[in-house]
Amino acid sequence: MSWTARASGGLASWATPRRPWLAWRRRQQQQQLRPGPLASLGRLCLGGAWPRPIVDMSYSRHFLDFQGSSIPTSMKKLVATKLSSNFREAVTLRHVPVPLPGDHDLLVRNRFVGINASDINFSAGRYDTSVKPPFDVGFEGMGEVVALGLSASAKYTVGQPVSYFRPGAFAEYIVVPAKEAIPIPTVKPEFLSLLVSGATAYISLKELGELSEGKTVLVTAAAGGTGQFAVQLAKKAKCHVLGTCSSDEKSGFLKSIGCDRPINYKIEHVADVLKKECPKGVDVVYESVGGKMFDLAINSLATKGRLIIIGFISGYQTPTGLQPSNVEILPAKLLRKSASIRGFFLLHYISEYQAAMKHLVEMCENKELTCEVDFGDMSPEGKFTGLESVFRAIDYMYMGKNIGKIVVELPHSVNSKL
């Protein structure tokens, strides 16, 4: 039985023996990590530094995961190497070492990662101008814990399904602080749709929407990743819901999730429909398109109406990230109706996030919420599989083809047994 050590950031981490990791873990807990002969040897070998234990990991040339298949020392991930809203120009696929979790961390093997319209805002450096390339990209993923630090093992175990919302998701493996991980019942892609898209709809409508029975709600891009949840949550609040979309197929989907009046803007004039359906105006708008759709939504607000901006996808591919809009007369329009505009950025409501996710996961699990995912099966090159397909998936989103949340599957390619 051999033991090995690996340095990380100036600290060393003792790996467990190949087989009895569970016994080792229990023994260490029982001894409260009292230094023994092996630990003393470690301190001598490492210049006196106390080794940081990593539970449930064994590697000499490779890691050992909970299924007994080898985890390579290197992995693929996507990295922004230049600032651009053109994701293909900004981002490069790289091979890098598999990261090592710290004492309070989990190492997660990604099974599914989510695509967001804001992925290109991130690659363009619009959220934090102080960040310079290279930097990791992707916001959300899910998979199994394949290794974890000793402190993290108090709440998590190897093999446990988890999801997370943090930068760097476009990778085969990712280190996630245990306090940020979200336990899920199983690695089911529907749960992934809740992490950003579902949480954005849930928290923004709860905190800013002031929904109540009988109110009228307009959801733009209603058949998309977040729009689908805004429609359903507004219906649960007993509102009358209208939703814009770009095809009859999407209209059919919206009807299936309870939308009272889908509006296919390719064949209908949205303003005319709203005047007919909502003669007193719209009480709440859940807006993610921007440009002309934003102007139309402002004009359609009722007295004391509220417009929640969660994005403006129509402008993201432009150099400035914005589409021209008639903002000069906006103050007058709002004043005349005592209306308001509220911006919503999910990171500013992170204190509400865990509670929102708990409720959303419960609703999804109990089939109280439809969580539609789109794997790109109908795209020209087929299903989005592997990190290489993230580029296609983002193109697919900006062509307006998706129904529901776009998800990329990352199949585990390592099948060798120790």
Stockholm file with secondary structure:
# STOCKHOLM 1.0

chainA/1-418         MSWTARASGGLASWATPRRPWLAWRRRQQQQQLRPGPLASLGRLCLGGAWPRPIVDMSYSRHFLDFQGSSIPTSMKKLVATKLSSNFREAVTLRHVPVPLPGDHDLLVRNRFVGINASDINFSAGRYDTSVKPPFDVGFEGMGEVVALGLSASAKYTVGQPVSYFRPGAFAEYIVVPAKEAIPIPTVKPEFLSLLVSGATAYISLKELGELSEGKTVLVTAAAGGTGQFAVQLAKKAKCHVLGTCSSDEKSGFLKSIGCDRPINYKIEHVADVLKKECPKGVDVVYESVGGKMFDLAINSLATKGRLIIIGFISGYQTPTGLQPSNVEILPAKLLRKSASIRGFFLLHYISEYQAAMKHLVEMCENKELTCEVDFGDMSPEGKFTGLESVFRAIDYMYMGKNIGKIVVELPHSVNSKL
#=GR chainA/1-418 SS CCCCEEEETTEEEECCCSSCHHHHHHHHHHTTTCCCHHHHHHHHHTTTCCCCCEETCCCSSSEECTTSBEECSEEEEEEECSCCSCHHHHEEEEEEECCCCCTTEEEEEEEEEECCTTHHHHHTTCSCTTCCSSEECCCEEEEEEEEEETGGGGTCCTTCEEEEECSCCSBSEEEEEGGGCEECSSCCHHHHHIIIIIHHHHHHIIIIICCCTTCEEEETTTTBTTHHHHHHHHHHTTCEEEEEESSHHHHHHHHHTTCSEEEETTTSCHHHHHHHHCTTCEEEEEECCCHHHHHHHHHTEEEEEEEEECCCGGGTTSSSSCCCCCCTTHHHHHHHHTCEEEECCGGGGGGGHHHHHHHHHHHHHTTSSCCCEECCTTSTTCSCBSGGGHHHHHHHHHTTCCSBEEEEECCCCCCCBC
#=GC SS_cons         CCCCEEEETTEEEECCCSSCHHHHHHHHHHTTTCCCHHHHHHHHHTTTCCCCCEETCCCSSSEECTTSBEECSEEEEEEECSCCSCHHHHEEEEEEECCCCCTTEEEEEEEEEECCTTHHHHHTTCSCTTCCSSEECCCEEEEEEEEEETGGGGTCCTTCEEEEECSCCSBSEEEEEGGGCEECSSCCHHHHHIIIIIHHHHHHIIIIICCCTTCEEEETTTTBTTHHHHHHHHHHTTCEEEEEESSHHHHHHHHHTTCSEEEETTTSCHHHHHHHHCTTCEEEEEECCCHHHHHHHHHTEEEEEEEEECCCGGGTTSSSSCCCCCCTTHHHHHHHHTCEEEECCGGGGGGGHHHHHHHHHHHHHTTSSCCCEECCTTSTTCSCBSGGGHHHHHHHHHTTCCSBEEEEECCCCCCCBC
//
